[in-house]
Amino acid sequence: MSKLFIALDADTLLAIAQGADKAEGAIDVITTLRGFPVVTPSVLQELQDAAENDSVPEDRHWAQLALTSLTTWGMVSTELDQVQRDIVEITTSKIVGNADLLDCRQSTRIIVEAAMVGCRLLLTYRGEVLSVDYRALKLALLQADLTDCISVTPDMLVEFFHEETA
């Protein structure tokens, strides 16, 4: 049986740090499914940048809390080797260059990194990621020989899981 890896973006981790019920509930669902919540290098960098540089002290606090709580929350952080980083950059550039897909380089990189490490889902609140044409994104990821990674909100995951178990 293959492992279920689910990536979380910085917004989701910040929501968990702030105690958002659905974000915390998504971690419970991942645990129930015997999955592994994954934090990719770009997400770690976003949290570090926010913890050090955010202009709002409260936001810096939440980012710091998220960074220091990752292992407590059972998160797995990943590192990419040089070949993987190169593939992420090439694939990100191809996707950003496609008018039918994402135009935000950072959001695209997060999806591609998640796909690179075998994540089947990305939990996010980013509207530009959630509104992307999934079929076109799936084809772009498969063309790069990466896992197709579906983007959903933590709320969607919790609601779907509760509907399936009801």
MODELLER restraints for C-alpha pairs under 7 A, 6 or more apart:
rsr = mdl.restraints
at = mdl.atoms
rsr.add(forms.Gaussian(group=physical.xy_distance, feature=features.Distance(at['CA:3:A'], at['CA:35:A']), mean=6.58, stdev=0.5))
rsr.add(forms.Gaussian(group=physical.xy_distance, feature=features.Distance(at['CA:4:A'], at['CA:35:A']), mean=4.60, stdev=0.5))
rsr.add(forms.Gaussian(group=physical.xy_distance, feature=features.Distance(at['CA:4:A'], at['CA:36:A']), mean=6.19, stdev=0.5))
rsr.add(forms.Gaussian(group=physical.xy_distance, feature=features.Distance(at['CA:5:A'], at['CA:35:A']), mean=5.76, stdev=0.5))
rsr.add(forms.Gaussian(group=physical.xy_distance, feature=features.Distance(at['CA:5:A'], at['CA:36:A']), mean=4.91, stdev=0.5))
rsr.add(forms.Gaussian(group=physical.xy_distance, feature=features.Distance(at['CA:5:A'], at['CA:37:A']), mean=6.12, stdev=0.5))
rsr.add(forms.Gaussian(group=physical.xy_distance, feature=features.Distance(at['CA:5:A'], at['CA:38:A']), mean=6.47, stdev=0.5))
rsr.add(forms.Gaussian(group=physical.xy_distance, feature=features.Distance(at['CA:5:A'], at['CA:118:A']), mean=6.52, stdev=0.5))
rsr.add(forms.Gaussian(group=physical.xy_distance, feature=features.Distance(at['CA:5:A'], at['CA:119:A']), mean=4.51, stdev=0.5))
rsr.add(forms.Gaussian(group=physical.xy_distance, feature=features.Distance(at['CA:5:A'], at['CA:120:A']), mean=6.19, stdev=0.5))
rsr.add(forms.Gaussian(group=physical.xy_distance, feature=features.Distance(at['CA:6:A'], at['CA:36:A']), mean=6.12, stdev=0.5))
rsr.add(forms.Gaussian(group=physical.xy_distance, feature=features.Distance(at['CA:6:A'], at['CA:37:A']), mean=4.98, stdev=0.5))
rsr.add(forms.Gaussian(group=physical.xy_distance, feature=features.Distance(at['CA:6:A'], at['CA:38:A']), mean=5.73, stdev=0.5))
rsr.add(forms.Gaussian(group=physical.xy_distance, feature=features.Distance(at['CA:6:A'], at['CA:119:A']), mean=5.05, stdev=0.5))
rsr.add(forms.Gaussian(group=physical.xy_distance, feature=features.Distance(at['CA:6:A'], at['CA:120:A']), mean=6.00, stdev=0.5))
rsr.add(forms.Gaussian(group=physical.xy_distance, feature=features.Distance(at['CA:6:A'], at['CA:121:A']), mean=4.88, stdev=0.5))
rsr.add(forms.Gaussian(group=physical.xy_distance, feature=features.Distance(at['CA:6:A'], at['CA:122:A']), mean=5.86, stdev=0.5))
rsr.add(forms.Gaussian(group=physical.xy_distance, feature=features.Distance(at['CA:7:A'], at['CA:37:A']), mean=5.75, stdev=0.5))
rsr.add(forms.Gaussian(group=physical.xy_distance, feature=features.Distance(at['CA:7:A'], at['CA:38:A']), mean=4.47, stdev=0.5))
rsr.add(forms.Gaussian(group=physical.xy_distance, feature=features.Distance(at['CA:7:A'], at['CA:39:A']), mean=5.81, stdev=0.5))
rsr.add(forms.Gaussian(group=physical.xy_distance, feature=features.Distance(at['CA:7:A'], at['CA:114:A']), mean=5.90, stdev=0.5))
rsr.add(forms.Gaussian(group=physical.xy_distance, feature=features.Distance(at['CA:7:A'], at['CA:119:A']), mean=5.98, stdev=0.5))
rsr.add(forms.Gaussian(group=physical.xy_distance, feature=features.Distance(at['CA:7:A'], at['CA:121:A']), mean=6.12, stdev=0.5))
rsr.add(forms.Gaussian(group=physical.xy_distance, feature=features.Distance(at['CA:7:A'], at['CA:122:A']), mean=4.60, stdev=0.5))
rsr.add(forms.Gaussian(group=physical.xy_distance, feature=features.Distance(at['CA:7:A'], at['CA:123:A']), mean=6.14, stdev=0.5))
rsr.add(forms.Gaussian(group=physical.xy_distance, feature=features.Distance(at['CA:8:A'], at['CA:37:A']), mean=6.81, stdev=0.5))
rsr.add(forms.Gaussian(group=physical.xy_distance, feature=features.Distance(at['CA:8:A'], at['CA:38:A']), mean=6.19, stdev=0.5))
rsr.add(forms.Gaussian(group=physical.xy_distance, feature=features.Distance(at['CA:8:A'], at['CA:39:A']), mean=5.85, stdev=0.5))
rsr.add(forms.Gaussian(group=physical.xy_distance, feature=features.Distance(at['CA:8:A'], at['CA:122:A']), mean=5.63, stdev=0.5))
rsr.add(forms.Gaussian(group=physical.xy_distance, feature=features.Distance(at['CA:8:A'], at['CA:123:A']), mean=4.81, stdev=0.5))
rsr.add(forms.Gaussian(group=physical.xy_distance, feature=features.Distance(at['CA:8:A'], at['CA:124:A']), mean=6.48, stdev=0.5))
rsr.add(forms.Gaussian(group=physical.xy_distance, feature=features.Distance(at['CA:9:A'], at['CA:43:A']), mean=5.73, stdev=0.5))
rsr.add(forms.Gaussian(group=physical.xy_distance, feature=features.Distance(at['CA:9:A'], at['CA:123:A']), mean=6.34, stdev=0.5))
rsr.add(forms.Gaussian(group=physical.xy_distance, feature=features.Distance(at['CA:9:A'], at['CA:124:A']), mean=5.62, stdev=0.5))
rsr.add(forms.Gaussian(group=physical.xy_distance, feature=features.Distance(at['CA:10:A'], at['CA:43:A']), mean=5.42, stdev=0.5))
rsr.add(forms.Gaussian(group=physical.xy_distance, feature=features.Distance(at['CA:10:A'], at['CA:46:A']), mean=6.56, stdev=0.5))
rsr.add(forms.Gaussian(group=physical.xy_distance, feature=features.Distance(at['CA:10:A'], at['CA:47:A']), mean=6.19, stdev=0.5))
rsr.add(forms.Gaussian(group=physical.xy_distance, feature=features.Distance(at['CA:11:A'], at['CA:124:A']), mean=6.57, stdev=0.5))
rsr.add(forms.Gaussian(group=physical.xy_distance, feature=features.Distance(at['CA:11:A'], at['CA:125:A']), mean=6.44, stdev=0.5))
rsr.add(forms.Gaussian(group=physical.xy_distance, feature=features.Distance(at['CA:12:A'], at['CA:23:A']), mean=6.43, stdev=0.5))
rsr.add(forms.Gaussian(group=physical.xy_distance, feature=features.Distance(at['CA:12:A'], at['CA:123:A']), mean=6.66, stdev=0.5))
rsr.add(forms.Gaussian(group=physical.xy_distance, feature=features.Distance(at['CA:12:A'], at['CA:124:A']), mean=5.74, stdev=0.5))
rsr.add(forms.Gaussian(group=physical.xy_distance, feature=features.Distance(at['CA:12:A'], at['CA:125:A']), mean=6.73, stdev=0.5))
rsr.add(forms.Gaussian(group=physical.xy_distance, feature=features.Distance(at['CA:13:A'], at['CA:66:A']), mean=6.14, stdev=0.5))
rsr.add(forms.Gaussian(group=physical.xy_distance, feature=features.Distance(at['CA:14:A'], at['CA:62:A']), mean=6.09, stdev=0.5))
rsr.add(forms.Gaussian(group=physical.xy_distance, feature=features.Distance(at['CA:14:A'], at['CA:63:A']), mean=6.24, stdev=0.5))
rsr.add(forms.Gaussian(group=physical.xy_distance, feature=features.Distance(at['CA:14:A'], at['CA:66:A']), mean=6.20, stdev=0.5))
rsr.add(forms.Gaussian(group=physical.xy_distance, feature=features.Distance(at['CA:15:A'], at['CA:23:A']), mean=6.12, stdev=0.5))
rsr.add(forms.Gaussian(group=physical.xy_distance, feature=features.Distance(at['CA:16:A'], at['CA:23:A']), mean=5.39, stdev=0.5))
rsr.add(forms.Gaussian(group=physical.xy_distance, feature=features.Distance(at['CA:16:A'], at['CA:24:A']), mean=5.48, stdev=0.5))
rsr.add(forms.Gaussian(group=physical.xy_distance, feature=features.Distance(at['CA:17:A'], at['CA:62:A']), mean=5.98, stdev=0.5))
rsr.add(forms.Gaussian(group=physical.xy_distance, feature=features.Distance(at['CA:17:A'], at['CA:65:A']), mean=6.32, stdev=0.5))
rsr.add(forms.Gaussian(group=physical.xy_distance, feature=features.Distance(at['CA:17:A'], at['CA:66:A']), mean=5.46, stdev=0.5))
rsr.add(forms.Gaussian(group=physical.xy_distance, feature=features.Distance(at['CA:18:A'], at['CA:62:A']), mean=6.75, stdev=0.5))
rsr.add(forms.Gaussian(group=physical.xy_distance, feature=features.Distance(at['CA:22:A'], at['CA:154:A']), mean=5.97, stdev=0.5))
rsr.add(forms.Gaussian(group=physical.xy_distance, feature=features.Distance(at['CA:22:A'], at['CA:155:A']), mean=5.19, stdev=0.5))
rsr.add(forms.Gaussian(group=physical.xy_distance, feature=features.Distance(at['CA:22:A'], at['CA:158:A']), mean=6.68, stdev=0.5))
rsr.add(forms.Gaussian(group=physical.xy_distance, feature=features.Distance(at['CA:23:A'], at['CA:154:A']), mean=5.24, stdev=0.5))
rsr.add(forms.Gaussian(group=physical.xy_distance, feature=features.Distance(at['CA:23:A'], at['CA:155:A']), mean=6.86, stdev=0.5))
rsr.add(forms.Gaussian(group=physical.xy_distance, feature=features.Distance(at['CA:25:A'], at['CA:158:A']), mean=6.26, stdev=0.5))
rsr.add(forms.Gaussian(group=physical.xy_distance, feature=features.Distance(at['CA:26:A'], at['CA:154:A']), mean=5.30, stdev=0.5))
rsr.add(forms.Gaussian(group=physical.xy_distance, feature=features.Distance(at['CA:26:A'], at['CA:157:A']), mean=6.28, stdev=0.5))
rsr.add(forms.Gaussian(group=physical.xy_distance, feature=features.Distance(at['CA:26:A'], at['CA:158:A']), mean=5.49, stdev=0.5))
rsr.add(forms.Gaussian(group=physical.xy_distance, feature=features.Distance(at['CA:29:A'], at['CA:158:A']), mean=6.62, stdev=0.5))
rsr.add(forms.Gaussian(group=physical.xy_distance, feature=features.Distance(at['CA:30:A'], at['CA:36:A']), mean=6.67, stdev=0.5))
rsr.add(forms.Gaussian(group=physical.xy_distance, feature=features.Distance(at['CA:30:A'], at['CA:37:A']), mean=6.94, stdev=0.5))
rsr.add(forms.Gaussian(group=physical.xy_distance, feature=features.Distance(at['CA:36:A'], at['CA:76:A']), mean=6.91, stdev=0.5))
rsr.add(forms.Gaussian(group=physical.xy_distance, feature=features.Distance(at['CA:37:A'], at['CA:75:A']), mean=5.11, stdev=0.5))
rsr.add(forms.Gaussian(group=physical.xy_distance, feature=features.Distance(at['CA:37:A'], at['CA:76:A']), mean=6.09, stdev=0.5))
rsr.add(forms.Gaussian(group=physical.xy_distance, feature=features.Distance(at['CA:38:A'], at['CA:75:A']), mean=5.70, stdev=0.5))
rsr.add(forms.Gaussian(group=physical.xy_distance, feature=features.Distance(at['CA:38:A'], at['CA:76:A']), mean=4.77, stdev=0.5))
rsr.add(forms.Gaussian(group=physical.xy_distance, feature=features.Distance(at['CA:38:A'], at['CA:77:A']), mean=5.70, stdev=0.5))
rsr.add(forms.Gaussian(group=physical.xy_distance, feature=features.Distance(at['CA:39:A'], at['CA:75:A']), mean=6.75, stdev=0.5))
rsr.add(forms.Gaussian(group=physical.xy_distance, feature=features.Distance(at['CA:39:A'], at['CA:76:A']), mean=6.07, stdev=0.5))
rsr.add(forms.Gaussian(group=physical.xy_distance, feature=features.Distance(at['CA:39:A'], at['CA:77:A']), mean=4.61, stdev=0.5))
rsr.add(forms.Gaussian(group=physical.xy_distance, feature=features.Distance(at['CA:39:A'], at['CA:78:A']), mean=6.32, stdev=0.5))
rsr.add(forms.Gaussian(group=physical.xy_distance, feature=features.Distance(at['CA:40:A'], at['CA:77:A']), mean=5.95, stdev=0.5))
rsr.add(forms.Gaussian(group=physical.xy_distance, feature=features.Distance(at['CA:40:A'], at['CA:78:A']), mean=5.34, stdev=0.5))
rsr.add(forms.Gaussian(group=physical.xy_distance, feature=features.Distance(at['CA:40:A'], at['CA:113:A']), mean=6.40, stdev=0.5))
rsr.add(forms.Gaussian(group=physical.xy_distance, feature=features.Distance(at['CA:40:A'], at['CA:114:A']), mean=6.53, stdev=0.5))
rsr.add(forms.Gaussian(group=physical.xy_distance, feature=features.Distance(at['CA:41:A'], at['CA:78:A']), mean=6.41, stdev=0.5))
rsr.add(forms.Gaussian(group=physical.xy_distance, feature=features.Distance(at['CA:41:A'], at['CA:79:A']), mean=6.19, stdev=0.5))
rsr.add(forms.Gaussian(group=physical.xy_distance, feature=features.Distance(at['CA:42:A'], at['CA:110:A']), mean=6.16, stdev=0.5))
rsr.add(forms.Gaussian(group=physical.xy_distance, feature=features.Distance(at['CA:43:A'], at['CA:110:A']), mean=6.89, stdev=0.5))
rsr.add(forms.Gaussian(group=physical.xy_distance, feature=features.Distance(at['CA:47:A'], at['CA:63:A']), mean=5.43, stdev=0.5))
rsr.add(forms.Gaussian(group=physical.xy_distance, feature=features.Distance(at['CA:47:A'], at['CA:67:A']), mean=6.74, stdev=0.5))
rsr.add(forms.Gaussian(group=physical.xy_distance, feature=features.Distance(at['CA:50:A'], at['CA:60:A']), mean=5.68, stdev=0.5))
rsr.add(forms.Gaussian(group=physical.xy_distance, feature=features.Distance(at['CA:50:A'], at['CA:63:A']), mean=5.96, stdev=0.5))
rsr.add(forms.Gaussian(group=physical.xy_distance, feature=features.Distance(at['CA:51:A'], at['CA:60:A']), mean=4.29, stdev=0.5))
rsr.add(forms.Gaussian(group=physical.xy_distance, feature=features.Distance(at['CA:51:A'], at['CA:61:A']), mean=6.65, stdev=0.5))
rsr.add(forms.Gaussian(group=physical.xy_distance, feature=features.Distance(at['CA:51:A'], at['CA:63:A']), mean=4.86, stdev=0.5))
rsr.add(forms.Gaussian(group=physical.xy_distance, feature=features.Distance(at['CA:51:A'], at['CA:64:A']), mean=5.06, stdev=0.5))
rsr.add(forms.Gaussian(group=physical.xy_distance, feature=features.Distance(at['CA:52:A'], at['CA:60:A']), mean=6.62, stdev=0.5))
rsr.add(forms.Gaussian(group=physical.xy_distance, feature=features.Distance(at['CA:54:A'], at['CA:60:A']), mean=5.60, stdev=0.5))
rsr.add(forms.Gaussian(group=physical.xy_distance, feature=features.Distance(at['CA:88:A'], at['CA:109:A']), mean=6.78, stdev=0.5))
rsr.add(forms.Gaussian(group=physical.xy_distance, feature=features.Distance(at['CA:88:A'], at['CA:112:A']), mean=5.94, stdev=0.5))
rsr.add(forms.Gaussian(group=physical.xy_distance, feature=features.Distance(at['CA:88:A'], at['CA:113:A']), mean=6.22, stdev=0.5))
rsr.add(forms.Gaussian(group=physical.xy_distance, feature=features.Distance(at['CA:91:A'], at['CA:144:A']), mean=6.69, stdev=0.5))
rsr.add(forms.Gaussian(group=physical.xy_distance, feature=features.Distance(at['CA:92:A'], at['CA:105:A']), mean=6.88, stdev=0.5))
rsr.add(forms.Gaussian(group=physical.xy_distance, feature=features.Distance(at['CA:92:A'], at['CA:108:A']), mean=5.90, stdev=0.5))
rsr.add(forms.Gaussian(group=physical.xy_distance, feature=features.Distance(at['CA:92:A'], at['CA:109:A']), mean=5.58, stdev=0.5))
rsr.add(forms.Gaussian(group=physical.xy_distance, feature=features.Distance(at['CA:92:A'], at['CA:112:A']), mean=6.61, stdev=0.5))
rsr.add(forms.Gaussian(group=physical.xy_distance, feature=features.Distance(at['CA:95:A'], at['CA:101:A']), mean=6.28, stdev=0.5))
rsr.add(forms.Gaussian(group=physical.xy_distance, feature=features.Distance(at['CA:95:A'], at['CA:102:A']), mean=6.65, stdev=0.5))
rsr.add(forms.Gaussian(group=physical.xy_distance, feature=features.Distance(at['CA:95:A'], at['CA:140:A']), mean=6.85, stdev=0.5))
rsr.add(forms.Gaussian(group=physical.xy_distance, feature=features.Distance(at['CA:96:A'], at['CA:102:A']), mean=5.56, stdev=0.5))
rsr.add(forms.Gaussian(group=physical.xy_distance, feature=features.Distance(at['CA:96:A'], at['CA:103:A']), mean=4.86, stdev=0.5))
rsr.add(forms.Gaussian(group=physical.xy_distance, feature=features.Distance(at['CA:96:A'], at['CA:104:A']), mean=6.85, stdev=0.5))
rsr.add(forms.Gaussian(group=physical.xy_distance, feature=features.Distance(at['CA:96:A'], at['CA:105:A']), mean=6.23, stdev=0.5))
rsr.add(forms.Gaussian(group=physical.xy_distance, feature=features.Distance(at['CA:101:A'], at['CA:132:A']), mean=5.89, stdev=0.5))
rsr.add(forms.Gaussian(group=physical.xy_distance, feature=features.Distance(at['CA:101:A'], at['CA:133:A']), mean=6.53, stdev=0.5))
rsr.add(forms.Gaussian(group=physical.xy_distance, feature=features.Distance(at['CA:101:A'], at['CA:137:A']), mean=6.66, stdev=0.5))
rsr.add(forms.Gaussian(group=physical.xy_distance, feature=features.Distance(at['CA:102:A'], at['CA:108:A']), mean=6.36, stdev=0.5))
rsr.add(forms.Gaussian(group=physical.xy_distance, feature=features.Distance(at['CA:102:A'], at['CA:128:A']), mean=7.00, stdev=0.5))
rsr.add(forms.Gaussian(group=physical.xy_distance, feature=features.Distance(at['CA:102:A'], at['CA:132:A']), mean=6.50, stdev=0.5))
rsr.add(forms.Gaussian(group=physical.xy_distance, feature=features.Distance(at['CA:107:A'], at['CA:129:A']), mean=6.73, stdev=0.5))
rsr.add(forms.Gaussian(group=physical.xy_distance, feature=features.Distance(at['CA:115:A'], at['CA:146:A']), mean=5.59, stdev=0.5))
rsr.add(forms.Gaussian(group=physical.xy_distance, feature=features.Distance(at['CA:115:A'], at['CA:147:A']), mean=4.84, stdev=0.5))
rsr.add(forms.Gaussian(group=physical.xy_distance, feature=features.Distance(at['CA:115:A'], at['CA:148:A']), mean=6.26, stdev=0.5))
rsr.add(forms.Gaussian(group=physical.xy_distance, feature=features.Distance(at['CA:115:A'], at['CA:149:A']), mean=5.66, stdev=0.5))
rsr.add(forms.Gaussian(group=physical.xy_distance, feature=features.Distance(at['CA:116:A'], at['CA:146:A']), mean=5.72, stdev=0.5))
rsr.add(forms.Gaussian(group=physical.xy_distance, feature=features.Distance(at['CA:116:A'], at['CA:147:A']), mean=6.77, stdev=0.5))
rsr.add(forms.Gaussian(group=physical.xy_distance, feature=features.Distance(at['CA:118:A'], at['CA:147:A']), mean=5.56, stdev=0.5))
rsr.add(forms.Gaussian(group=physical.xy_distance, feature=features.Distance(at['CA:119:A'], at['CA:147:A']), mean=6.91, stdev=0.5))
rsr.add(forms.Gaussian(group=physical.xy_distance, feature=features.Distance(at['CA:119:A'], at['CA:149:A']), mean=6.21, stdev=0.5))
rsr.add(forms.Gaussian(group=physical.xy_distance, feature=features.Distance(at['CA:120:A'], at['CA:147:A']), mean=6.75, stdev=0.5))
rsr.add(forms.Gaussian(group=physical.xy_distance, feature=features.Distance(at['CA:120:A'], at['CA:148:A']), mean=6.37, stdev=0.5))
rsr.add(forms.Gaussian(group=physical.xy_distance, feature=features.Distance(at['CA:120:A'], at['CA:149:A']), mean=4.58, stdev=0.5))
rsr.add(forms.Gaussian(group=physical.xy_distance, feature=features.Distance(at['CA:120:A'], at['CA:150:A']), mean=6.23, stdev=0.5))
rsr.add(forms.Gaussian(group=physical.xy_distance, feature=features.Distance(at['CA:121:A'], at['CA:149:A']), mean=5.10, stdev=0.5))
rsr.add(forms.Gaussian(group=physical.xy_distance, feature=features.Distance(at['CA:121:A'], at['CA:150:A']), mean=4.76, stdev=0.5))
rsr.add(forms.Gaussian(group=physical.xy_distance, feature=features.Distance(at['CA:121:A'], at['CA:151:A']), mean=5.74, stdev=0.5))
rsr.add(forms.Gaussian(group=physical.xy_distance, feature=features.Distance(at['CA:122:A'], at['CA:149:A']), mean=6.56, stdev=0.5))
rsr.add(forms.Gaussian(group=physical.xy_distance, feature=features.Distance(at['CA:122:A'], at['CA:150:A']), mean=6.08, stdev=0.5))
rsr.add(forms.Gaussian(group=physical.xy_distance, feature=features.Distance(at['CA:122:A'], at['CA:151:A']), mean=4.66, stdev=0.5))
rsr.add(forms.Gaussian(group=physical.xy_distance, feature=features.Distance(at['CA:122:A'], at['CA:152:A']), mean=6.28, stdev=0.5))
rsr.add(forms.Gaussian(group=physical.xy_distance, feature=features.Distance(at['CA:123:A'], at['CA:151:A']), mean=6.00, stdev=0.5))
rsr.add(forms.Gaussian(group=physical.xy_distance, feature=features.Distance(at['CA:123:A'], at['CA:152:A']), mean=5.27, stdev=0.5))
rsr.add(forms.Gaussian(group=physical.xy_distance, feature=features.Distance(at['CA:123:A'], at['CA:153:A']), mean=5.20, stdev=0.5))
rsr.add(forms.Gaussian(group=physical.xy_distance, feature=features.Distance(at['CA:123:A'], at['CA:154:A']), mean=5.61, stdev=0.5))
rsr.add(forms.Gaussian(group=physical.xy_distance, feature=features.Distance(at['CA:124:A'], at['CA:151:A']), mean=6.67, stdev=0.5))
rsr.add(forms.Gaussian(group=physical.xy_distance, feature=features.Distance(at['CA:124:A'], at['CA:152:A']), mean=6.10, stdev=0.5))
rsr.add(forms.Gaussian(group=physical.xy_distance, feature=features.Distance(at['CA:124:A'], at['CA:153:A']), mean=5.01, stdev=0.5))
rsr.add(forms.Gaussian(group=physical.xy_distance, feature=features.Distance(at['CA:124:A'], at['CA:154:A']), mean=6.84, stdev=0.5))
rsr.add(forms.Gaussian(group=physical.xy_distance, feature=features.Distance(at['CA:125:A'], at['CA:153:A']), mean=5.49, stdev=0.5))
rsr.add(forms.Gaussian(group=physical.xy_distance, feature=features.Distance(at['CA:129:A'], at['CA:151:A']), mean=6.81, stdev=0.5))
rsr.add(forms.Gaussian(group=physical.xy_distance, feature=features.Distance(at['CA:130:A'], at['CA:151:A']), mean=5.84, stdev=0.5))
rsr.add(forms.Gaussian(group=physical.xy_distance, feature=features.Distance(at['CA:130:A'], at['CA:152:A']), mean=6.44, stdev=0.5))
rsr.add(forms.Gaussian(group=physical.xy_distance, feature=features.Distance(at['CA:138:A'], at['CA:148:A']), mean=5.11, stdev=0.5))
rsr.add(forms.Gaussian(group=physical.xy_distance, feature=features.Distance(at['CA:141:A'], at['CA:147:A']), mean=6.57, stdev=0.5))
rsr.add(forms.Gaussian(group=physical.xy_distance, feature=features.Distance(at['CA:141:A'], at['CA:148:A']), mean=5.92, stdev=0.5))
rsr.add(forms.Gaussian(group=physical.xy_distance, feature=features.Distance(at['CA:142:A'], at['CA:148:A']), mean=6.48, stdev=0.5))
